[in-house]
């Protein structure tokens, strides 16, 4: 896996994690947004795992 590509995926994963945390800390988190963010994060995690093995 290309190092810059790997770093980009890891950075996107961290950004999604931060967005999820921000949304969950709101007084009334939007469950639809949370679901979409978590789904994106899982797909990235799977991609990273596939590329690193």
CORPEGI-V350884 format. One record per residue. N is the residue number from 0. NEAR is the number of other C-alpha atoms within 8 Angstrom. D_LAST is the distance of its C-alpha to the last C-alpha in Angstrom with 2 decimals. Layout:
BEGIN
N,NEAR,D_LAST / N,NEAR,D_LAST
END
This chain:
BEGIN
0,6,9.50 / 1,5,13.12 / 2,6,14.04 / 3,6,16.80 / 4,8,14.87 / 5,10,12.36 / 6,8,15.55 / 7,8,17.27 / 8,10,14.92 / 9,9,15.09 / 10,8,18.84 / 11,9,19.32 / 12,11,17.69 / 13,8,20.13 / 14,8,22.95 / 15,12,22.52 / 16,9,22.55 / 17,8,25.77 / 18,9,27.27 / 19,11,26.71 / 20,8,28.34 / 21,8,31.20 / 22,10,31.84 / 23,9,31.90 / 24,7,34.41 / 25,7,36.84 / 26,4,39.90 / 27,5,39.04 / 28,9,35.35 / 29,7,34.81 / 30,6,32.77 / 31,6,32.01 / 32,7,30.55 / 33,12,28.56 / 34,8,27.15 / 35,8,26.17 / 36,11,24.54 / 37,10,22.57 / 38,8,21.44 / 39,9,20.30 / 40,11,18.48 / 41,8,16.64 / 42,8,15.67 / 43,11,14.38 / 44,9,12.40 / 45,8,10.81 / 46,8,10.23 / 47,11,8.73 / 48,8,6.28 / 49,7,5.63 / 50,7,5.69 / 51,6,3.79 / 52,4,0.00
END
